[in-house]
Amino acid sequence: MVCGLHKSKLQVCVKILCSLSSNASLKLSQISNEVELDKPRLIPYLSFLYDRGLVGEQNLDEDEKAYFVTERGVSVLKVVNPLIREAQRIEVRNFEAISSALSGATFTSGVIKEKRPRWKRLSDFIKIEIVKEES
């Protein structure tokens, strides 16, 4: 999964499905740790996945549930994971191309200095003719 501050809904949902597919089942706190999302922000994603039949719930006791990925969820992962991997490769290639282009560039401080000609002698700049007066 691409790491970043702001993940898309798809990225979060896929990460939840991947976490659940790697384990038989997980409690809400375990999923929260795996996906790096606090519980109040995680619950709507789980509800979204549950409503679509991608995630199942199992009651552990009165207060706690465990979540697992369903067969339908596994089928979705089989389709989505290759697409996400390809998207990550494209991002990496674009990053490498941009990085390569920038590494060859030279930057200035932003102050443009006017180039002035350098004169070696005053006579290079002013033609002086000496005229002798005849007496």
Protein Blocks (a to p, Z undefined) as FASTA:
>chain_A
ZZdfbdcfklmmmmmmmmmmmpmbdcfklmmmmnopafklmmmmmmmmmmnopaccddfb
lmbccddddfklmmmmmmmmmmmmmmmmmmmmmmmmmmmmmmmpccdehiacddddddfb
fklmpccddddddZZ
